[in-house]
Structure formats: C-alpha cells, structure tokens
Amino acid sequence: MAVAFGAGSLGSALALAAVSAWLITRAWEMPPVLHLTVAVVAVRALGIARGVLGYCERLASHDTALRAAGTAREQLFTRLTTGPVDAVMRRHSGELVARIGSNVDELSDVIVRAVVPVCVAAVLGLAAVGVIAVISPPAAAVLGLCLLIAGVLAPAVSARAASAAEAVAVEHHSRRDTAAMLALEHAPELRVSGRLSAVIAEAGAEQREWGRAVDRAAAPAAVAGAAPTAAMGVSVLGALIAGIALSNTVAPTTVAILMLLPLSAFEATVALPGAAVTLARARIAACRLLTLSQSDDDRRPEVAPLDLAPGARIAVVGPSGCGKTTLLMQTAGLLPGAGGPQGVFFAEDAHLFSTTVRDNLLVARGDATDDELRRALQRCGLGRWLDELPEGLSTILVGGAAAVSAGQRRRLLLARALVSTATTVLLDEPTEHLDASDAGQVLVDLLTPGALFSAERTVVVATHHLPDGLLDETVCTTVNVAPCG
C-alpha cells in the first residue's frame, strides 16, 4: 500500500511536469482560453494529489515499520529467554541496550527509507523512460542510462562507504554505550574511587573515534551524493539536443515535454543513496541481532566443571574475561554439554525486581520467614540499612536496582544466596563495587567455613583477586584462571 501511494504521489509530480510543460507552451500560442481549461484543472488536481498521496504513503509506511519493530523486539526477547543462558550472561548491559535498541530501529528503518523509495523509484523510472521513448528513443536511452547511474551506481558507492564506516564504528559504539551505562549505574561508587572522570572520558573518546570513522567515509559518500545531480544535468542536456533535432518535425508542446520531463524523473532517485546506506546498516544490524541469542562458543575458553567436595571453599581468581563466569556456569550445568548441575549459580548482575525487599529475597526460597530474611540481611551487612527503611521488609524497591547503590545490590544478591537451601553455592564476583576493606572482609567470611555459610555447604567464589594478608592458604583452595588467548 505504501509503495502504491508513493508511486501515485511521485507519478502525480511526473504528470504535473508534463502537463505544465504542455500548458506553458500551448498558452504561448495564445489559443482560446477554453482550450486550456482542462489542463489548468489537471495541474491543480495533480498538485493536490501529490501532497495527499505523499501523506498517505507516510502513514502506511510508518505503520508497517512500527509494527515490524514491535514484532522484531518480541521475537528477540523470546529468543533471549529461550536461547543459551550464556548468550545474555556474558554480555554487559550496555551492549544489550545498544543491540536491542539502535539495531532494531535501524532494521525497521528499512521499510520507510529503503524498500518504499526503491520500489517507487523503479516504477517512476520505467514510466518516465517509456513516455520519453514515445517522443525520442535516443533521449530515452540517455535518460535510462542516467537513471541507472543515479539510482544504482551512486547508491552502491554510498552503501559501500557506509559498510566500511559501520564496520569500524560498531566497536567504538558498543564501548561508548558500555562506558556510559557503567557511569550511569555506578556513579556514586566510581566517584568515591576516583574513577568516574576516567569512565566518562572513555565514553567521550569512543564517541569521538566513532565520529572520525564516520568522517572517513564522507568522501566517497559525497561523490555518490553529487552523482544524481550530475546525471540529471546530462539527461536534460541529452533531452535538449534531442528536442532541437526534433523541433522541425514535432509540435512545440511535445518538445517542451521532452525537455522538462527528465527534471521530475530524477525526483525519485534523490532518496536512493540514503536507501542504500540504510540497507547496508540494516544488514549489519540484522547480523548482530541474529547472533545476539547465540552462544559465544568460539570465544569461550575450554573449561571443565570443578570437582567439588562437600564443605569445600574454593576461590576462582583471574582478570575480567578470562573465563571465571564460564567456569561457574559450566559447573552449574547451565552451558551446553556441561552435564549435571553441581550447584546453584548466583550471577553478579542478577535482577532486582521493582517490588518489596521481602519478595526480592523470597525468589531464592519461597518459604523463608521474615526472621530468616532479617538475619540474612544482617549477616550481609545490611542490618542498619534495613532498619532505616520506612517499611522494613515491606519497603518497595522502586525501579529495582535503581533504588539501591551498587554495593547494596551486591549485598542483597548475597543475602539471596544465604536464604537459599542449596548445598553448593556458586557466587560470581560477590564483592564487586564494595570498597577494598569491606570486600576483603566479605571474602574472608565467604571462604571461612561457618562464618557466613555453614561448614556443610560448599562455596565457590569468582573474584578478580584475593586480598593480600587476609586469607591464609589453609582456608580455601585457589583456582587461578589465565586470560584467554
């Protein structure tokens, strides 16, 4: 429907040019006014039709695009919830926001900015060449060649330039969003540690590098943008030469139509370079969306599940990205080929719900009493925080994680693990975003039998490093994970 309205709108412009050329030339011959009445009415009707049909095309195309975007997001969330667990767990929230937000928007833009303009341009191009061919086949050949340059060659150059820019920019785009999300989510902790300015500066640097990558693609894109104008000039020149050659054999009105019609014929090709760029970006966005719910098996280090003895305390130590989370998820049986689960995995960025403190803890064990929940919070260092809440356990955490600091969030997630009845607990970075002294003490308590968890429960903790001088080698077993590659 959108293509039909668009073709009708630009078809009205094409017809308007032809009728106007006839009307101007015929009026120069000074015929009786009644001979011009039909043409005058047609000019007005075509002018009105162009605007009305163009508005209808916008309504139809945007309605389709918005429905397509909604469908894409629904399917994407379904794939994420039913796909491999590590497809989401291994990615930062900033990367997920970038992919699900901007990539779906770029994909839906294809309908409005690419599919409809390309189809309309094809219909109008064939119509214009056909009309000119009736008057002058050579002029039609020139027009057809120029339309191919403006409608195929120039967009191809634009698309290639856009692909080159996107390939370089996507990495900086993702890093920029990751740094920005880190600054937004953990600003107080970063400010205290003195890292907030560095994180904001990193986001700005990635933005500037992204801009430079776009600028590098501007030169070929500029040439492609000028090509349609140059092609239109050549086509008009060809029509002028053909009109001069036919001036002694055809009516003046026909010559006027021959020379003015190419000007309107190129109106449909103006949007094609942008359409090609949209298609190139949408193709890249589609690839990223299709791989979003796939497991990163090619990048995941080869690890084997831990061999856990009852009551053991194990610290998995290594830098970010070395495979600590993968090792814990493999041990928990969450990854393909992991075998049976040996414990319950508690992720570092597990979700906090926009509900009461009580309900956020009951997700670990639904039959826990309020006294058990209070003791778990007190043991995690949140006793004073709980006492200061207006309604205690019934206080609603508006916005979920947004209602607490990053450190409080970690302690709440740790309280969930305490409330659970799992005999083996796998904790991923439970002390991240805590200050150094608190983090060290929490690690000591986690890895000391009977301190936080009873001696009968097995506890595995993934961490960046163990605090110097706080852990005796006899307290726990340490597993050092080397960086990937």
Disulfide bonds with the S-S distance in Angstrom:
none
